[in-house]
Amino acid sequence: MLIFGIHTAQKHFGSEGMFRCGHCNNEGLWQLVENTLWFSLFFIRLIPLKRNYLSVCPVCGFSVEKTKKEFKELMADRNDA
């Protein structure tokens, strides 16, 4: 019997900066997150199917999707500082 499925994994890269959320109207340090959708076999991640790059509100969890280019630029800016 083969066990296969699809699951997600998140990788956190720290804070992006202090912003006010348009959803909950709170201010906080938004987090940079890479969310990956994986195909797995026997609970082992094999093939990444889709990647999303997000800025996430720390209070309510509302997220704003970023392009890969925007995400990499934000990461480069954090590393330069």
C-alpha positions in Angstrom: 0.0 0.0 0.0 1.4 3.4 -1.1 0.9 6.4 1.1 1.1 9.6 -0.7 -0.3 13.1 -0.2 0.2 16.8 -0.4 1.2 19.0 2.6 2.5 22.5 3.2 5.6 23.6 5.0 6.4 27.1 6.2 9.9 28.7 6.5 10.1 31.9 8.6 12.8 34.5 7.8 12.2 37.0 10.6 10.6 40.4 10.6 10.1 42.6 7.6 9.3 45.8 9.5 6.7 47.6 11.6 3.4 48.0 9.7 -0.3 48.6 10.5 -2.5 45.8 9.4 -5.4 46.7 7.1 -7.4 43.8 8.4 -7.2 44.1 12.2 -5.9 47.7 12.4 -3.1 46.7 14.8 0.6 47.7 14.4 3.3 45.1 14.7 6.4 43.5 13.2 5.3 41.7 10.1 7.0 38.4 9.4 8.5 37.2 6.1 7.3 33.6 5.4 7.9 31.2 2.5 5.1 28.7 2.2 5.7 25.6 0.0 3.2 23.0 -1.2 4.9 19.6 -1.4 4.0 16.2 -2.9 5.0 13.5 -0.4 5.4 9.8 -0.5 5.5 7.8 2.8 5.6 11.2 4.6 8.8 12.2 2.8 8.7 15.5 0.9 9.7 14.8 -2.7 8.5 17.5 -5.1 7.8 21.1 -4.4 4.6 22.0 -6.3 4.1 25.6 -5.5 5.8 28.4 -3.5 4.2 31.5 -2.0 6.1 34.4 -0.5 4.2 36.3 2.2 4.3 39.1 4.7 2.2 38.0 7.7 0.6 40.2 10.4 1.7 38.9 13.8 -1.6 39.7 15.5 -4.3 38.3 13.2 -2.3 36.2 10.7 -3.5 38.2 7.7 -1.0 37.9 4.8 0.0 39.9 1.8 1.5 37.9 -1.1 4.8 39.1 -2.5 6.5 38.2 -5.8 9.7 36.1 -5.6 11.7 39.2 -6.7 10.2 41.4 -4.0 10.8 38.8 -1.4 14.5 38.4 -2.4 15.0 42.2 -2.4 13.5 42.4 1.1 15.9 39.6 2.2 18.9 41.3 0.6 17.9 44.6 2.4 17.8 42.8 5.7 21.2 41.2 5.2 22.8 44.6 4.2 21.6 46.4 7.3 
